[in-house]
Amino acid sequence: MLRTRFSEALKESLRAKKQREVATVRLILAALKDRDIDARGKGNADGISDAEILQMLNSMIKQRRESIELYEKGGREALAQQEKEEIEIIQSFMPKQMDEAEVSEAVKAVIAEVGAASVKDMGKVMGTLKEKFAGRMDFSRASGIVKQHLG
């Protein structure tokens, strides 16, 4: 489903001559192709799943946030703005992100579900969260909330 959305978005942005969108969607498609090739090498002929695509998009957003921070420290505002625009385009393909309260509720539910009692169980909790909420949750923020609840 996401694959067709990428193709349609590329066609639309080419027609509308939106250069930033064209470039960003092409970056997404290139990253997807790389991951599909990797998956085929491991015996998965269909390529990666939608959940894995969402994880890939999350990592692309994370990379851009790190770049923005570096560009702003270096006084490169134009490049930082470009990265921000790319983040917006990538996020348009993702489901609505959970807010802080929703993340906290989900963390509490998963902690109860897996029976986590201490920080040693954090791996189990994070694994379950990633399985259930791929693409909808910022896991770097969620890990802090998990530590609060388990610590």
Secondary structure, 3 states (H helix, E strand, C coil): CHHHHHHHHHHHHHHCCCHHHHHHHHHHHHHHHHHHHHHHHCCCCCCCCHHHHHHHHHHHHHHHHHHHHHHHHCCCHHHHHHHHHHHHHHHCCCCCCCCHHHHHHHHHHHHHHHCCCCHHHHHHHHHHHHHHCCCCCCHHHHHHHHHHHHC
